[in-house]
Amino acid sequence: MAEHYYTVTWDQLHRDARALAWRLIERGPYRGIVAITRGGLIPAAIVAREMEVRLIESVCVVTYDEEKKGEATVTKLPVAAGDGEGFLIVDDLVDTGTTARIVRALLPKAHFACVYAKPAARSLIDSFVTEVSQDTWILFPWDTELQAAVPLAKRGRG
């Protein structure tokens, strides 16, 4: 279980995905982008817009449900991407590397970019924007909702 939580807002995700595109633009051009679903869909859309890439593919690798890990299963392949040559893979996060290893094997010639990276799998990708510690669980905007916060004084210490 994660010891720390890092909340990412919609605005922050947008800024970070644009920063990723800015880093990637000099490495292109790319024929297309492969978004890793589901987390990579929104960053991939932002990167595609910023880099003016129109061909968007997706690959779906199911590895967990909320915080529970399971057996990795590929449920959708990126048919148009071939071996990945000329393509950019985009995901929200590389964590343990389970998904990254599978997608890397499917698209060995693609450039692999994530918005956020943890140390255990950072070496599996080519580009990222922000590194977070391995014991941090990132709360993405699509996984959270706004609600009233209890004042610190009422929470107690702990």
Number of C-alpha atoms within 10 A of each C-alpha: 8 10 9 12 11 12 14 17 14 12 10 13 19 16 13 23 28 21 17 24 24 14 15 20 14 9 11 13 14 20 15 22 27 30 25 27 19 14 17 22 20 20 24 30 18 19 25 24 13 16 18 13 17 13 14 20 21 22 22 19 21 18 15 12 8 7 9 8 10 10 9 13 13 13 9 13 16 20 12 14 25 15 16 25 15 16 25 29 28 31 26 26 25 24 22 16 20 16 22 23 15 15 23 19 12 17 21 15 16 23 23 23 26 26 24 22 27 20 16 13 18 20 12 18 19 13 19 26 16 14 14 15 14 16 14 15 17 18 13 17 15 11 11 11 7 6 6 5 7 8 8 8 7 7 9 7 6 3
